[in-house]
């Protein structure tokens, strides 16, 4: 019995640790995470092309994008759980606009708005390490 309780606690901790920001039960508000890398733009996903990963539903514009994500989701999923990277660098969680995005060193970062993205861009070299420092505590909130 004690082992079962321990497994349930570990399982719920792991699920909570990897949750992504969702809007209408969709990661990245239903945008295709792979398209940022392959098409260099935000592209809405097709509700029929989805994949459930880390407790979130991800949509894709093409089956090829879906297959690429299934193979290596960590390569395409946004950093900091899809929350605003600038906000995380300021030690708080904020929702994101899929149109306000950047790829830095092969990783996808989302921001609250285009205006916040304009604050984020000039200082990614210091903001990313700050966000990485704050993220472990923020992801449990």
Residue, then its C-alpha position, 0 to 999 in steps of 0.5 A: x500500500x505504501x508503495x502504491x501511494x509513493x508511486x501516485x505521488x511521484x506520478x502526480x509530481x512528474x505530471x505537474x512538473x511537465x505541464x505546458x501553458x494551455x488555452x482552450x485545452x491546447x498547447x501553444x493555443x493550437x499552433x504547430x510547434x514544428x512550423x516555427x522551425x520548418x516554416x519560420x512562422x506561427x501556423x495554426x494546427x489542424x484539430x485532426x492532427x494532434x498528439x498528446x504529450x506531457x499532459x497537453x494536446x498539441x496540434x500540427x499543420x501536417x502529418x509530417x510535422x506531427x511525426x517529427x514531434x512524436x519522434x523528438x518532442x523536446x526539440x520542438x516544444x517551447x521552453x519554460x512550459x510555453x509560458x512567456x520567457x520574458x516573464x519567467x526571466x522576471x520570476x513570474x508566469x504569464x500566458x503567451x501569444x503564439x505570434x510573439x516567438x523567437x528561436x534562440x540557439x535552436x530552442x523555441x521561446x514564446x512571449x506574452x505579446x509582440x511588445x514584450x518580445x521587443x523587450x526580450x529580443x535585445x537581451x536574450x543572452x542574460x534573460x535565458x539564464x535568468x529564466x532557467x534559474x527561476x523556472x524550477x520553482x515556477x513550474x510547480x506553482 
